């Protein structure tokens, strides 16, 4: 009887995993589109997508819905981490871009928050597009040191227990973030809305707004950096 129950459990578990994977394949593409705007080779992008799918499969196998965490929240770092690992192997960042990233990183470490892409561009005598390209690349080159917006919010929340004080702090942060989004430049605010609320990918956003996918990616990177800096300043 126990062996029969074990087989039934494993079968149901595998069915749940397969369902999660099939339902979230598009999520891999959305995450990929925010990380690889300068990877144009179709074979390289296919390899990155395959790595993200592998991260998704691993997340589905380990997911426990009894913990009360949405699957996308649980899967995000695993999908992104798999893509980051593959990106590092491909090493798509040129030595010239790496030098620019080093300059941006050093300046960010010396100035007080909140910073903006415009401030960085002025201080470094770089174009705004050059700075935003560096900020986008930094999101996967140094993921432990240069966290994306989701990581900044999680860090500001602190622990994930649900004590009354922590729930209040979390609500305050969400309210603050909502207010900060309203203060973004118009195009960046619209891209945030289309990406997070409407769940469009960057190619779709670019087509809707009349510019390229890479331009949409850079504007999203700029918006996320502004929000991250504002949160870092207000919660320090």
HUSUL-V830031 format. One record per residue. RES is the residue in three letters. SS is DSSP state (2 for helix, 1 for strand, 0 for the rest). Layout:
# HUSUL-V830031
RES_SS, RES_SS
This chain:
# HUSUL-V830031
UNK_0, UNK_2, UNK_2, UNK_2, UNK_2, UNK_2, UNK_2, UNK_2, UNK_2, UNK_2, UNK_2, UNK_2, UNK_2, UNK_2, UNK_2, UNK_2, UNK_2, UNK_2, UNK_2, UNK_2, UNK_2, UNK_2, UNK_2, UNK_0, UNK_2, UNK_2, UNK_2, UNK_2, UNK_2, UNK_2, UNK_2, UNK_2, UNK_2, UNK_0, UNK_0, UNK_0, UNK_0, UNK_0, UNK_0, UNK_0, UNK_0, UNK_2, UNK_2, UNK_2, UNK_2, UNK_2, UNK_2, UNK_2, UNK_2, UNK_2, UNK_2, UNK_2, UNK_2, UNK_2, UNK_2, UNK_2, UNK_2, UNK_2, UNK_2, UNK_2, UNK_2, UNK_2, UNK_0, UNK_0, UNK_2, UNK_2, UNK_2, UNK_0, UNK_0, UNK_0, UNK_2, UNK_2, UNK_2, UNK_2, UNK_2, UNK_2, UNK_2, UNK_2, UNK_2, UNK_2, UNK_2, UNK_2, UNK_2, UNK_2, UNK_2, UNK_2, UNK_2, UNK_2, UNK_2, UNK_2, UNK_0, UNK_0, UNK_0, UNK_0, UNK_2, UNK_2, UNK_2, UNK_2, UNK_2, UNK_2, UNK_2, UNK_2, UNK_2, UNK_2, UNK_2, UNK_2, UNK_2, UNK_2, UNK_2, UNK_2, UNK_0, UNK_0, UNK_0, UNK_0, UNK_0, UNK_0, UNK_2, UNK_2, UNK_2, UNK_2, UNK_2, UNK_2, UNK_2, UNK_2, UNK_0, UNK_0, UNK_0, UNK_2, UNK_2, UNK_2, UNK_2, UNK_2, UNK_2, UNK_2, UNK_2, UNK_2, UNK_2, UNK_2, UNK_2, UNK_2, UNK_2, UNK_0, UNK_0, UNK_0, UNK_0, UNK_0, UNK_0, UNK_0, UNK_2, UNK_2, UNK_2, UNK_2, UNK_2, UNK_2, UNK_2, UNK_2, UNK_2, UNK_0, UNK_0, UNK_0, UNK_0, UNK_0, UNK_0, UNK_2, UNK_2, UNK_2, UNK_2, UNK_2, UNK_2, UNK_2, UNK_2, UNK_2, UNK_2, UNK_2, UNK_2, UNK_2, UNK_2, UNK_2, UNK_2, UNK_2, UNK_2, UNK_2, UNK_0, UNK_0, UNK_0, UNK_2, UNK_2, UNK_2, UNK_2, UNK_2, UNK_2, UNK_2, UNK_2, UNK_2, UNK_2, UNK_2, UNK_2, UNK_0, UNK_0, UNK_0, UNK_0, UNK_2, UNK_2, UNK_2, UNK_2, UNK_2, UNK_2, UNK_2, UNK_2, UNK_0, UNK_0, UNK_0, UNK_2, UNK_2, UNK_2, UNK_2, UNK_2, UNK_2, UNK_2, UNK_2, UNK_2, UNK_2, UNK_2, UNK_2, UNK_2, UNK_2, UNK_2, UNK_2, UNK_2, UNK_2, UNK_2, UNK_2, UNK_2, UNK_2, UNK_0, UNK_0
